[in-house]
């Protein structure tokens, strides 16, 4: 796995949180993923109410499709804002993908079932690799170590809030 540019990518998310430039870039990505002229098949926008402000937050994410099911992974771990917002919302959110907007519930995937999802996620989200330190060809043992600390959610149809 090449590490070119990985230091810069990690610096843009210093302390596990996006800096000012990355917050701006994430807003651009959210627009691009949801309405942009070129929709990427793995790109999605998660909309969830902020746990403190109650304002709707839009977060660009990559979807890992495994066995016909959609999954979301937090490359920044359990402290990521969207992960905490989803927990506060009882898992309820809206997923915008492929021109569709639908209410969903995010269900945590048990750690022992995360390896195939993480492998697929690393294949479709190359921007996550600098944060995780491995690629899609990593051995299962390395992915099991990641599975213990990274939140992984199964996307299921659900009623909106």
C-alpha positions as CSV (number, residue, x, y, z in Angstrom):
1,X,0.0,0.0,0.0
2,X,1.4,3.4,-0.9
3,X,1.5,6.1,1.8
4,X,2.0,9.1,-0.5
5,X,0.0,12.0,0.8
6,X,-1.1,10.1,3.9
7,X,0.6,12.6,6.3
8,X,-1.3,15.5,4.7
9,X,-4.6,13.6,4.9
10,X,-4.1,12.8,8.5
11,X,-3.1,16.5,9.2
12,X,-6.4,17.7,7.7
13,X,-8.2,15.6,10.4
14,X,-5.9,16.5,13.3
15,X,-7.1,15.0,16.6
16,X,-9.6,12.8,14.7
17,X,-11.8,15.7,13.7
18,X,-11.9,17.6,10.4
19,X,-10.1,21.0,10.5
20,X,-11.6,24.1,8.9
21,X,-10.5,23.3,5.4
22,X,-11.9,19.7,5.6
23,X,-15.2,21.0,7.1
24,X,-15.5,23.2,4.0
25,X,-14.5,20.4,1.7
26,X,-17.0,18.0,3.3
27,X,-19.8,20.6,2.5
28,X,-18.6,20.6,-1.1
29,X,-18.5,16.8,-1.2
30,X,-22.0,16.6,0.4
31,X,-23.4,18.9,-2.4
32,X,-21.5,17.0,-5.0
33,X,-22.5,13.5,-3.8
34,X,-26.2,14.5,-3.4
35,X,-26.7,16.8,-6.4
36,X,-23.5,17.0,-8.4
37,X,-23.3,16.2,-12.1
38,X,-21.2,13.1,-11.5
39,X,-22.5,10.8,-8.9
40,X,-20.1,8.2,-7.7
41,X,-21.8,4.8,-7.1
42,X,-20.4,4.4,-3.6
43,X,-21.0,8.1,-2.6
44,X,-23.8,9.0,-0.2
45,X,-24.8,11.9,2.1
46,X,-26.0,11.1,5.6
47,X,-28.4,13.6,7.0
48,X,-28.9,13.5,10.8
49,X,-30.0,16.0,13.4
50,X,-27.2,17.5,15.5
51,X,-27.3,16.2,19.1
52,X,-26.7,19.7,20.5
53,X,-28.1,22.1,18.0
54,X,-30.9,20.1,16.5
55,X,-29.9,21.4,13.1
56,X,-29.7,19.0,10.2
57,X,-26.2,18.0,9.4
58,X,-25.1,16.5,6.0
59,X,-22.0,14.3,6.0
60,X,-20.5,12.8,2.8
61,X,-19.7,9.1,3.3
62,X,-18.8,6.1,1.2
63,X,-21.2,3.1,1.3
64,X,-19.9,-0.4,1.5
65,X,-22.3,-2.8,-0.2
66,X,-21.8,-6.3,1.1
67,X,-24.1,-9.2,0.3
68,X,-26.7,-6.8,-1.1
69,X,-26.8,-4.7,2.1
70,X,-25.5,-1.1,2.5
71,X,-23.1,-0.3,5.4
72,X,-21.5,2.8,6.7
73,X,-18.2,3.0,8.5
74,X,-16.7,5.8,10.6
75,X,-13.1,6.2,9.5
76,X,-12.5,8.5,12.5
77,X,-13.9,6.1,15.1
78,X,-16.6,6.4,17.7
79,X,-15.8,10.1,18.4
80,X,-16.9,11.3,15.0
81,X,-19.7,13.9,15.2
82,X,-22.0,12.0,12.9
83,X,-21.6,8.8,15.0
84,X,-22.6,10.6,18.1
85,X,-25.5,12.4,16.3
86,X,-26.8,9.0,15.1
87,X,-26.6,7.6,18.6
88,X,-28.5,10.6,19.9
89,X,-31.1,10.2,17.2
90,X,-31.7,6.5,18.1
91,X,-30.1,5.5,14.8
92,X,-32.6,7.4,12.7
93,X,-31.3,9.4,9.7
94,X,-31.8,10.1,6.0
95,X,-29.5,8.7,3.4
96,X,-29.2,10.4,0.0
97,X,-27.7,8.2,-2.6
98,X,-28.0,7.9,-6.4
99,X,-30.5,10.7,-6.6
100,X,-32.8,9.1,-3.9
101,X,-33.5,10.4,-0.5
102,X,-34.8,7.9,2.1
103,X,-35.3,7.5,5.8
104,X,-33.1,4.8,7.3
105,X,-32.1,3.4,10.6
106,X,-28.5,2.7,11.2
107,X,-28.0,-0.6,13.2
108,X,-24.6,-1.3,14.7
109,X,-22.9,-4.4,13.2
110,X,-21.3,-6.7,15.8
111,X,-17.5,-6.6,15.8
112,X,-17.2,-10.2,14.8
113,X,-19.1,-9.5,11.6
114,X,-17.3,-6.4,10.5
115,X,-14.3,-7.8,8.5
116,X,-16.0,-8.2,5.1
117,X,-17.6,-4.7,5.5
118,X,-14.3,-3.1,6.3
119,X,-12.6,-4.9,3.4
120,X,-15.2,-3.5,1.0
121,X,-15.1,-0.1,2.6
122,X,-11.4,0.1,2.1
123,X,-11.9,-0.8,-1.5
124,X,-14.5,1.9,-2.2
125,X,-13.2,4.6,0.1
126,X,-9.5,5.1,-0.7
127,X,-9.6,8.4,1.3
128,X,-10.1,6.4,4.5
129,X,-6.9,4.4,4.1
130,X,-4.6,7.1,5.6
131,X,-6.7,7.1,8.7
132,X,-6.9,3.3,9.1
133,X,-3.4,2.4,8.0
134,X,-4.4,-0.5,5.8
135,X,-5.8,-1.2,2.4
136,X,-8.4,-3.6,1.1
137,X,-5.8,-6.4,0.7
138,X,-4.9,-6.3,4.4
139,X,-4.9,-9.7,6.2
140,X,-8.0,-10.6,8.2
141,X,-6.1,-10.2,11.5
142,X,-5.5,-6.5,10.7
143,X,-9.1,-5.9,9.8
144,X,-10.2,-7.7,13.0
145,X,-8.1,-5.3,15.0
146,X,-9.8,-2.4,13.2
147,X,-13.2,-3.9,13.8
148,X,-12.8,-3.6,17.5
149,X,-12.5,0.2,17.4
150,X,-14.4,1.3,14.3
151,X,-18.2,1.8,14.3
152,X,-19.9,0.0,11.4
153,X,-23.6,0.3,10.7
154,X,-26.0,-1.6,8.6
155,X,-28.4,0.6,6.7
156,X,-32.0,-0.6,7.0
157,X,-35.2,1.1,5.8
158,X,-36.8,3.1,8.5
159,X,-39.4,5.7,9.4
160,X,-38.0,9.3,9.4
161,X,-38.1,11.5,12.4
